[in-house]
Amino acid sequence: MKKTLVLILALCLVFLTACSPATPTDALKADLENAKSSPEEIMGEIGDSGFGEEATTALIDKILEFEYELGEEVVTDNKAAVETTITTYPFGQIFTNVVTNFLSQASANAGNMSDEELAKLMDQLLVDELEKAEKTYTSTITIELEKDGDNWVVQETTEMSNSLTGGLIDFANQMNGL
């Protein structure tokens, strides 16, 4: 569970670090494009997430494959809103499947697997789910920006982070509620 929260926080930092061009839509596009081209930044922020290198790399690669379509922009004084449709992999469902399969297989082998074997099982389940995943998660949200000097700055929201991570925050919230 801690792995998921660390990943979400790392992604939020990367998504919101680009410099802002002249219009809110341009600023949002720059931030999203910056996020898509920053795997090493996400990897550095995640650090030791508990997943093996192959699983972590596969996850980051998939997360960065999100697509977006920017719609209507509304500017009021120093605030703006841009309608945005995000399409990505359903990471919330992917992690639900991984956890379900892990618990099933781990309990079937209760006491017969070392911690290293359990970690390898978790990694393999994640890699398997990512390999067969399709971009079926679509969310249309309004992303808000605020003017800071001459630059437009994207305002981080849980809704935006959840959309960019294909429902991963919803998954984490469900796991926290158990």
N, C-alpha and C positions, 0 to 999 in steps of 0.2 A: 504494500500500500504506500509506504514511504517512497518507493521508487517512482510511482505514478505522480505523486505530489511534487517531487523534485523535478521530474520531467516537465510537468505543467508550468512550474515557476521558471524554469530555464527557457522554455519556449516563449513565455510572456516577455521576458527580458529581450530576447532576440527580435521578436515581432515589433517592438516599440523603440528601436534604437536608431533608426535612419534619420537623416536630416530632412527637413521639409522644404519642398519647392513652393512655388507661388500659390497654387490653388489647393483647397482641401483634397480634392480628388487626386491631384498630382502627388500630394504628400502621402496619402493613403497608399496609392500605387507604389510609391518609392519604398514605403515601409514593408509592404507585402513582398515586393521583389527582393528587397534586402534579406528578408526572412528566408525566402526560397533559396538564396545563394549563400547561406551561412551555416553549413553543417558542422564545421569545426568549432564555431561559436557555441552551438547547442551542445556538442560533445564536451567541450570544456566546462560548460555550466552544469552538465549532468554529473561529470566526474565519475565516481564509482557508484553507479546507480544500482548495482547488485546484479545486473544482467551481464552476460558475457559480451565480449567485443563484437562477435558476429550478430547477436540479437540486437544489441544497441545500435550498431550501424544500420541494420535492416530497418529498424524502427524509425530512426532519424531520416533515412532515405525516403521512406513512405510518408512521413509527416511533411516533408518538404515538397511533396508532389501535389499539394493542394492547388486547386484552380479557383479563380475568382472572377466575378463580373461586377464592375462598378456601375451603379445606376444613378439615380437622381441625387443631385447635390443641393442642399439648402444651407444658405449662409445667413446668419443673423448676428450682426455686430462682430464680436470676436469668437463666435461659436459657429460650428458647422456640423452637418450630418450628411453622411453619404450612405445611400442604400447599397448593400453589398450582398451578393450571393456567393457563398463558398461551397465548393464541392470537394470532398476528400474521402478518405477511407473511413469506415465506421469503427474508429479505434475503441470506442466504448464497448461495442459488441465484440470486437476482437479480444479485448482484455477479459470480457465476461466469459468468452469461450475458453481462453487460456486458463483462467482460474478454475472454471468448472472441470475441464479435462485434467488439470494438474491435481486437483483434490481427488478426483476419481482414481487416477492412476497411483497417486501417492498413498491413498488409503488402501488400495488393492495390494500394495507392496509394503504395508505398514511394518516398520522395523527392519525391512530388508534393504533399504537404500540409505547410503551415506548422505551427508549434507552436500557433498560435491555432486553426487548422482542426482539429487533433487534439483540442484541448481542447473545442471545440464538438461534435465527434463523440462524445467521451466523455460529455458532458452530455446530448446528445440520446439516446444509447443508454440512459442511466440513466433519463431521463424516460419514454422509451417502455416500458421494463421495468416501471417503477413504475405507469404508467397501466393496464397489463394485469394487474397482480398481484392475486391473491386471497389471503385469509387462510387459508392451508393449513398453516401451521407451528403445531403444538401441542406443548407440553411440560409435563409435570407434574413439579414439583420441590418440594423441601422448603426453605423459606426460614427461616433462623435469625435470631433476634433476641436481644439481650442488654439487660438492664436497666441503665440509667445514671441513678441517682437515682430519680426517679419515672417516667422515660420509657423506653419500649422503643425500641431502635435496631436497624434492619435491618443485618445483617452482609453486606457485599458479598462475593459469590463469582463466580467465572468462570461457573459454571453458571447463575446467575441472570442475569448480563449477557448470556450467550449466548441464553438463552431470550427475554429481553425484546427482543433484536435479531434474532430469527428466524434464528439460526445464523450470524450475522456473525462471531463470534469463531472458530468452526470454519473459516469461509472464510479469515480472516486467518491462522490457524495453517497451513492448507494452502498459502497463498501464501508464507508464510515458509519452509516446508519445501521449496520448489522451488529 
